Amino acid sequence: MPETSGTNGGKAAGPTASGARIQLENLTKIYPGNPGPAVDNVNMEIKAGELVIFVGPSGCGKSTTLKMINRLIEPTSGRIRIGDEDVTDIDPVKLRRKVGYAIQQSGLFPHMTVAQNIALVPKMTGWPKAKINSRVEEMLDLVGLDPAEFHGRYPRQLSGGQQQRVGVARALAADPPVLLMDEPFGAVDPITRDHLQDELIRLQHELHKTICFVTHDFDEAIKLGDRIAVLREHSHIAQFDTPEAILTNPADDFVSGFVGAGAALKRLNLTRVRDVGIVDFPTAGIDDSLESITELLRSGSTNEVLLLDPNRRPYKWLRRGDLARAKGTLAQAGTPVHDTVTRDATLRDALEAVLTDSAGRVAVTGRRGEYIGVVDMETLMSNVHQLLEADRLDAVEHRNQLDERSTGRTQPAQEGLDA
Ligand code: ADP
């Protein structure tokens, strides 16, 4: 039976089931009492391991399409295949093992602890207790939450971002090959949303699930999607392509309207910090002696160090001039680090962080917030110039092609006139 990948989770070595292909065939939903279909005859193939975004205006049928994949909404007609299996008629409980589901405001059960919430589907599936327990710890670690600290907490004791992380951990707990996400980051503040998006990208690098993600935010779509399905009413597909292709060649006015202004700037969302050149920077521990830090700054090799807290997280930028104010302790000296980015943050996130930080650079951190390196303004600007230059060359080429075509068309007419 092809249905194996959803049941092999919980191994000590970590999650192993990577994604499965999804095929939607003539998928249609007509809600009782509604005159027309909410989703009309959708055909789509999502490759194994791909992260596909459904984006489109409110009411166009994104959620309905998504929820038909795990049959939270039963299709009126059409078929759904996951891997090689037609799942249109299988037992929904069996389907839940193949398809994880994460939604806005996390959807956690408030009367259950974090651990109980995450254990839900493995328990339903009948996993042995020890396997469930170790899986819960593993999942918390995977989404960047300390198992010892968060295991026994209730959802109300978590921030919005932490709840969302637990929601993702729960969706992944039974190691499903497919993950559906319905506006999962829609209800959190913009900074938390950025971090959660980065986390999802990191997770996907590790897990290679097949992910369908619904959003109405085109910037989010560009940042996250391997491919984006731009949907119009009734989930009709206006364009289904890579973010690059949609930004540079929108299929029609509807897609252009959705892309909005500033396509060149939106391309900043396509480049990751990991691709722009992270460099090392002199660091010192906050508990290091003032003498050794002074020595480091006076040695001539640098006039600034990044102070790290005991967990090696960026804490303060300290310049040589700040030492005068230190007076035996570092408590008052230096400039606190306001913002950091991860390796999966976009060029745009990094630029924003650098522009709002007087240091002219931003520290790059790992999954637990630990220091990895820095990216500076110069590096970012040279990447922006390269992007804009590539855009300019594209535009010139496009104009030349149009000129060639119009010359080709006008030539015979002129000849006709001359004759
Ligand atoms: P989106 O996710 O793109 O905002 P939905 O899939 O939620 O769109 O809705 C698509 C259309 O179906 C809308 O016109 C909506 O009003 C209608 N609809 C959604 N859910 C129901 C329902 N349970 N009963 C009747 N109509 C619904």
Boltz pocket constraint, residues with backbone or C-beta under 6 A from the ligand:
constraints:
  - pocket:
      binder: B
      contacts: [[A, 31], [A, 32], [A, 34], [A, 38], [A, 56], [A, 57], [A, 58], [A, 59], [A, 60], [A, 61], [A, 62], [A, 63], [A, 64], [A, 65]]
      max_distance: 6.0
